[in-house]
Amino acid sequence: MASTLATAGTACEIKPIAEDTVDVSAVRAQFPILKERPGVCFFDNASTTQKPSEVIRVMTEYYSKSCSNAGRASYRLSSQTLQAIQNSRATVAQLINARPEDVVFTSGATDSLNTVALSWGLANLNDGDEIMLCMQDHKSAVLPWFNVKRILAGFGKNIKIVPFEIHDVGDYDLRTIREGVSSKTRLIAMSHIHHVYGMDMEVSDIREIVGPDVLISLDASQSAGHIPVDVKELDVDFVSFSGHKMFAGNGVGVLWVSEKRQPELTPVRVGGMGATLSAESETEFSAPTLQDLLESGTPNIPSILSLVPAVEFVSNIGVENIAARLSNLTRYLYEKVKEIPGVDFGPGPGRCGCPGGYGILAFRIQEVSVSDLGFMLDSENILVRTGDHCVSKASEEDQYVRVSLQVYNTKEEIDAFIEVLEDSVC
């Protein structure tokens, strides 16, 4: 195991498995790609999800019937587009129990996480301040802070990156957070559900450890639309996620900013719409709303509009029901994979023996490289992710096959997957 993983024991926080009540046939019928490619098992849902018909219809209809810029003109079509964008904002806000005025649209989770680092970090970090990061998290949650460190160093401000670790079983090593936090700690960046290890990363425990004055930037890319996400209960300062990982179109992300932190932000992109020069100063900007502050230029309108049918798809099934199905499928997958000769589980449900999961399982098979296994699976129309999975600091020991499931996946697909794995070790 790579040295970046701590080996001390930890309690599993995954809740017991719940009953799966989802009508998977009705769900699958809503996805055109599953009809067009019936033999394909898509097991790379942590990277992106397939799109239901209504999402595709809304995006196509925008281009074919209502293409216009938003709020840039006095004609009705432009006003209607602006209203549709605001409707998307309200719909997403409702999904995470937020106020619409606290939600901004970005180009994706990566853009949201970079926006936090630049808009808050550049304006608030001073010489000697500390940021806590886990190098086993996704690059998008880690590298923006190294970028801010680089930029600030050019102005004579030297901030310190304080790393914390992950247990061998896949959740954060809370001991290293306790030891790392100090009076100079300004912010801790973390995942809600880990993108490789598939574990709940214990937000409430971390808030208790770092206290109320340390900001938390939360990457919710693998939780939004997968499990209930309530920004009022999470007690964090920033929440970032992407649309395409929860059935919406590509190229749209969401950033929620707590009302308390909004006065601390500064614009990092300016241009059409958005912030304007202050009437009193040529060095200050005026931005009456969070959207004025952080949104500029023409957005990805069709993908923003696709968030409405995507959220409606999640809501119609019930996010709790999606969570239960993912938990059941994860357990079923684990029980099958563990019988494969030579299997070596990565951190996560495979190691902790959790009674469920969040749809993600990482493993490898002795004597078979993960890349060869990925090609072999692809030849059988089973699509998985292999490699280091965008981990910030990775070695060959961090190479895994990652299976990531969604509500439309089935036990029959898992059985077909297991059959190929068994053949690979014969």
Secondary structure as GFF3:
##gff-version 3
##sequence-region A 1 426
A	DSSP	beta_strand	5	6	.	.	.	ID=ss1
A	DSSP	alpha_helix	24	28	.	.	.	ID=ss2
A	DSSP	alpha_helix	32	36	.	.	.	ID=ss3
A	DSSP	beta_strand	41	42	.	.	.	ID=ss4
A	DSSP	alpha_helix	53	65	.	.	.	ID=ss5
A	DSSP	alpha_helix	76	95	.	.	.	ID=ss6
A	DSSP	three_ten_helix	100	102	.	.	.	ID=ss7
A	DSSP	beta_strand	103	106	.	.	.	ID=ss8
A	DSSP	alpha_helix	109	115	.	.	.	ID=ss9
A	DSSP	pi_helix	116	121	.	.	.	ID=ss10
A	DSSP	alpha_helix	122	124	.	.	.	ID=ss11
A	DSSP	beta_strand	130	134	.	.	.	ID=ss12
A	DSSP	alpha_helix	139	153	.	.	.	ID=ss13
A	DSSP	beta_strand	160	164	.	.	.	ID=ss14
A	DSSP	beta_strand	166	167	.	.	.	ID=ss15
A	DSSP	alpha_helix	174	180	.	.	.	ID=ss16
A	DSSP	beta_strand	185	191	.	.	.	ID=ss17
A	DSSP	alpha_helix	203	210	.	.	.	ID=ss18
A	DSSP	beta_strand	215	219	.	.	.	ID=ss19
A	DSSP	alpha_helix	231	234	.	.	.	ID=ss20
A	DSSP	beta_strand	238	242	.	.	.	ID=ss21
A	DSSP	three_ten_helix	244	246	.	.	.	ID=ss22
A	DSSP	beta_strand	253	257	.	.	.	ID=ss23
A	DSSP	three_ten_helix	262	264	.	.	.	ID=ss24
A	DSSP	beta_strand	276	277	.	.	.	ID=ss25
A	DSSP	beta_strand	285	286	.	.	.	ID=ss26
A	DSSP	alpha_helix	290	294	.	.	.	ID=ss27
A	DSSP	alpha_helix	301	317	.	.	.	ID=ss28
A	DSSP	alpha_helix	319	337	.	.	.	ID=ss29
A	DSSP	beta_strand	343	345	.	.	.	ID=ss30
A	DSSP	alpha_helix	349	352	.	.	.	ID=ss31
A	DSSP	beta_strand	360	365	.	.	.	ID=ss32
A	DSSP	alpha_helix	370	379	.	.	.	ID=ss33
A	DSSP	beta_strand	382	383	.	.	.	ID=ss34
A	DSSP	beta_strand	385	387	.	.	.	ID=ss35
A	DSSP	three_ten_helix	396	398	.	.	.	ID=ss36
A	DSSP	beta_strand	400	404	.	.	.	ID=ss37
A	DSSP	alpha_helix	411	424	.	.	.	ID=ss38
###
